[in-house]
């Protein structure tokens, strides 16, 4: 707080000496007061505000990529407040009022011109605070899917599974439903196997469970399960539910493909058929 005390002392000295030193010296003193207050603001930011921010960020568990832009915003606000106080302490109230009027008009004009930017910025703040997903997560939204590569305050960059880079406005990710299949450490997969009406449901169920238990990618707990979920025109639908651990998109695709292939091979060996859809044409 020594810098702040110095600013107060400078104001007092200026008030005492101005009647004797004349207008030119008064201008110099006012400028000195302005600089002292700005310097005091900088010292307070570095010694006090940054320490408080660090504790708040640690408590919220914010990632490093989220901390940097927030620190810049706080630094700008503190500097703006310090400059405002410096103008008042140096006796530049008239200039400050004119500056405030100009700033208000400019803010209004910029607000209209940059509505989309502001909307995406606010959405970016919500993404940082709510944490619906993180860098490295596989997300799905509005018919799109991919792995999050970067999150900024305006856009989020997502790498699709065709290796295309999507630059998505943040507002699109906060105004629509975003599915994060890997938000937890385990992921449940569901797949419907269709068998012929003449095939034995219990035998098919046992095969589906046994092949799940043989797979190293599928968890034993929660245990694999099968439910009869559909009686379609040409097949009986058996829905398999399995869980995989710490999934990524690649893990998910490979685990499901290997599992379905193994079940299909067992069905062929046991004489269980997967019927084609049948249509009667008249």
N, C-alpha and C positions, 0 to 999 in steps of 0.2 A: 504494500500500500504506500510505499515511499514515493513512488512516482505520482500518485494521486495527491499526496500532501504537497509535493512540489508544485503541481498545477495550481492548487489553492493558494500557495504562497506567492506564485507568480501573479495571480490576479490581484492579491492584496498589494504587492509592490507596485503594480501598474496604477492602481487607484491612488497610491500615495505620491508617486513621482510625476504623474501626468500634468498637474498644474504648473510644475516647475520646468519641465523638459521641453514643452512645446509640442505642436501637432506632429512634426516629423518623427520625433522620438516616440510619440504616442503610437504612431503607425507601426514602428518597429517593435514596440512592446506588445501591441495587439497580435502581431504576427508571431512573436515569441510565445505568447500565451497559447495561440492556436497550435503551434508545433508541440508545445509541452503537453497539452491535453491529448493530442493524437498519440504522442509517444507513450503517455500514461495508459491510454487505451490498449496499445500494443502489448505493453508489459503485463497488464491485467489479463489480457487474452491468453498470453503465453504461460503465465504463472498460475492462473486460477481457472479460467474457462476450459483450457485443454485438459486439465486434470479432472474437472467435473465431467467433461464429455467422455473421457476414457472410462471412468467408473460407470457412467450410464450405458455406454456401448457394451462394456463387459457384462453388465447386469442383463442387458437385452440379448446378449449372445450374437451380436451383429458380426458378419464376416468383414474381412478387410476391404473388399471391393465396395461394400455398403458404407463403410465408415468415411472413406475419403470424400465423396460428394457431400455427405452430411456435414463434415468438418468445414468444407468450403462455404456452405450455406451459412453456418453459424459464424464463421469468420467474417463474412460479408455483413451480416446483421450487426455484429459487434462493432465493426469498423464504421458502418453507417451511423450507429448510435454515438460513437466517439466523435466523429466529424460533426454531427449535429450539436453535441455539447460544446465542442471546440468553437464552432461559429458563435454560439451564444456567449461563451466565456470571453471571447475576443471582441465582443461588441459588434458583431456583424449581423445583428438581428434583422435589419432591413434586407440584406442580401439573402439571409436564410429564408425569409418569408417569400421573396421572389423565387428562390430556388424551389421552395415547397410547392408553389403554384405551378411552376413549369413541370416539376416532377409529377404532380397529380395529373396534369393534362397528358403528359407523355405516357404515364402508366395506363390511363384510360385508352389512349390510342393503341398502345402496344397490346393491351389486353384483348381488344377486338381483333387485331391483326394476327395474334398468336393464340387464338382460342384452342386450336388442336394441340399446339405445343404445350400449353398450360395444362390441358386435359390429360395429356400423356405424362406430363411431369407429376401431376397429383397421383395418377395411377401408379407411377413408378415408386412414389413414396409409400403407397399402400402395399405394393409388392415387397418392398424392403421391410416394412413393419409386420405385415401379416404372414409373410413367408409361406405362400401357397406352394412354392417350389424353390429349388436352389440350383446353382450351376451344377451340371452333371445329371440332373433329374430328367427322366423321360416323361414328357407331358403330351396330352391329347386335348385339342380344342377345335370346335367348329369344323370337324372333318380333317384337321391337320394333326400331325404328330411328329415328334423328334426329340432330340436331346438338347437341353439348354446349355449354350456355350458362354453366353455373356448376358448380364443384366445391367442396363444403365437407367438413368432417370427418364429417358424418352422412349427407348426401344429395348426389346429383348431379342437376342439372336439365338435361333434354334436351328440345329443341324438335323435335317431329315434323314431317314434311313436309305434314301437314294443319294446321299451325300450332297444335297442341296442346302444352301444357307438361306434361311428365312429371316428377314428383319421385320419383326412384328411390333407395331405400336403398342405400348403398354396398355392403352385403354381397351384394346381388343382382348386382352387377357384378364381384365378386371370386370368387364361388362358382360362376359359370357362364362359359361361353365367350363372350368379347366379340370381335366382328370389327371391326377398324378398317381399312376399305378405303383410307383416305387417309393411313395411317401413313407411307407413302413418297411421293416426289414424283411418281411415275407410277402409274397404275392400269390393269390389264389387264381388258378386257371380252371376254366370250365370248357368242356368239349362234349358235344353230343355225337354218340356213335349210333348209327341207324342199322338195325338188324331186321331180317325177314320175320314175318309173323309166324312162320313155321319153326324158327329157331328157338332154342331154350333160353329164356331170359336169365335164369340162374347161372347157367354155364357161361354166358357172355359176360355177366356181371363179375364172376370170379376171375375171368381172364383179364378184364379191364383193371381190377384191383391188383392182381398178381403182377402185371407188367408195370404198374405204378410203383409197387414195392421193390421191384428189381432195379429201378432207375436210381442212379446216384444223385441225380439233380433234383429228385422229388423227396420232400421231407416225410419222415415217418410220423411226426407229430406237428400239426394236425394230420390225422390218418387220411389216406385217400378214401373217397366214398363214391357210390354210384346211386343214382335215383332214376326211376322210370318217369320220364317227364312228358312223353309225347306218344300219341297213337295216331300217326299220320296215315295218309292214304296208302302208302306203299311200304312203310317201315315202322318199327317200334323204336322210339328214341330213348337211349340210355345216356344220361348226362353224368360225366365223370367230373369230380372236383378234386383237384390236387393242389399242393402248395410247394413253391420253390423258395429258396433262401437267398436273401440279399440280391434281388434280381436287377439286371439291366435289360434293355430291350433285346440285346443279342442273346443273353441267357434265356430269356423268355421264349424267343422264337425257336432256338435250338432244342430246349427242353421239351416244348410242345411237339415239335416235328419228330424228334426221336421217339417220344412216347406214342404218338399216333401211329407211326410206322411199325413199332413193336406190336401194338394191339392188332393192327391189320394183318401182320404176318401170323400171329396166333389164331386169329379168326380163320385165315385160310387153312392153317394146319388142322383146326378142329371142325372144319366144314361149316362154319358160320358165315353166311353171305351178307353182303351189304347191298341191298337191292337198288336198282335204278328206279327213278320215278316212272310210273306207268300211266299212260293216257289212252283212253278209248276214243277213237275217231269214228264218227258215224257219218 
